[in-house]
Amino acid sequence: MAKEEIKKLIENSKKVLDQDNENFSQSIKDDLQSFKKKTLDKI
């Protein structure tokens, strides 16, 4: 496998991981907001 191919694969993997990380962070933020709303509604 050529160095260029490996470099391309690593860059693509990094993009995918960054996107997954962003989605995961957003999901946690959304869950936290939802939890805050439910808690405030109960009070």
N, C-alpha and C positions, 0 to 999 in steps of 0.2 A: 504494500500500500504506500502510495506516495505521500510525502509530507503535506502537500497541498490538500489531499483528500482528508487526512487526519485533522488538519487545521479546520477545514470546513465542517467536519463532523463535530468537533469540539465547539465551534461557534454556534452551530445549530442546537446542540445540547444546552449550551448556556442560555440561548434565547428561550428554549422550552422551559428550562428551570426557572428563569426569571419570570416568565408568564405564570407558571404554576404558583410561584411564591406570591405574586401579586394577587392572583385569584384567591389563594388561601388566606392572605391577610385581609382582603376585602370581605371574605366570608366570615371571618372571626369578628370583624368590626360590625358587620350586619347583625350577627348573633348577639353581640354585646348590646347594641342599640335595642334590639328586640327584648332582651332580658331586662334592660333598664325600664322600658315602657311597661312591661308586664308587672314589674316590681312596683313601679309608681302607681299603676292602676289598682293594685291590691291595697295600697296604703290609704 
